[in-house]
């Protein structure tokens, strides 16, 4: 028992070292911009760069639209599948997993061919259209995370009975989704939303090939041309991602407790 | 009979090749409390769900207040429903749950608040408006669900096994409360249950269902004392069934084991030589020959269970066993297993099951 515990700590220590040493090394390197002393100069340079602000703002806006699109598509779809079409759930789960299997570059090349200026839907012929296509592409990339989060949330409530209870009280579909279903899966939706945010903020392939001024291509550009700033950017991106994860944890404490499982 | 308020006419429901409800007919008077009683899978909940609009009948018609509602959506029917699983909205407080239907109907907030307070008073939980469902016991949650269902003043109240998830004590008190609220509001109510005691104790009429059909519709007294079919007789209450053979149809003579009993006027349609199932409620049988009882059978005490105030005795009569209860008498010890004993009863209490 004692030796088992010892080895468990050893494995934990190795895992922690494997994860944190590169991170600490990157952080330490990002502080070396000024010769001979540790400083936050690299962070100052990065945060003061107008391109950083512009690309970061662009990616944040893109992430917000991606989340809205994801919620509008995934919540009604996952709800309807649980309520009326449970038999097609395995098929839908498989489809939502495809973005993990099909590389983003394949998807974006498909988009470029499908939605070029000669297409009936010429998304790529304007900046706004290209940005809209990028948001659609991001929603596809985030689909595995958003669908799973929402579906898990729906599993914790008795979707069918709550729907019927609302229907018999006179509610239509929009009222049921907005006032009954969505509030009860809000934490799950937020989890999906933060995962989406984390994916969108660092995404490079789609934004680069669609020639969008997003944060991912900016990261790559800085990384190719500077020494200390990329390390600072990596730490900033890491902090943003972990900030999102922490928010999921905090918000999950406020999940409504189910009334369907009496004490 | 007054004009029926709810009329279920020749309703049938099939899921694929399986027919779960077949030719179901029922008229319910205004303000009446009717229970659908039957075992699991008998179709009682399906009929209720068709009345609610959650299932569409494969054939037949459902009329409420003279209006055909068969094809209306649930939210267009003005029907209230209480579910077995409470189905309170977990994200809303008790008051918000009760106000849900009122808000959907567009009632002004001040009127809705008044109605919510009135409902909370009716269910005797006036201080609970700010609580969330998870902060309440099962019984309290179900009372809130009842208040939520009746708050919009529905034409019809449907109760789908609302007591089955509760413990025995709460079940009894809540069923009485439901009945008293129903009487007070005069709301026509359909109550689905598989618990015969529940159905017998609170219903104006009971529809006993089996195999997707209503086997018998009648008052609790009729259902218990005059069961129309073998299923109803067996399902409702405890019943002793004796196998007999008609020896003389004209004079009503039936042979049970090797003994003969006279059931004059009860053998309509039977011929001499027919075999019959004869049923007797335990409370209709006495140990020994009693005055007023015109029929008797002899047997042997097979089992004796001393239960305190009551002694349960099982008497073997040939291949049949009859169960009866007698009160404990401190001066007389209970009969012993193996003793010869007579049982007596009134032939009028004997049910002939076809």
Interface residues (C-beta under 8 A of the other chain):
Chain A: X157 X158 X161 X162 X164 X165 X166 X167 X168 X169 X170 X171 X172 X175 X179 X180 X183 X184 X256 X257 X258 X259 X260 X262 X263
Chain B: X52 X53 X54 X73 X74 X75 X77 X78 X79 X80 X81 X83 X85 X86 X87 X88 X89 X90 X91 X100 X101 X104 X105 X132 X133 X134 X136 X137 X138 X141 X145 X148 X149 X152 X165
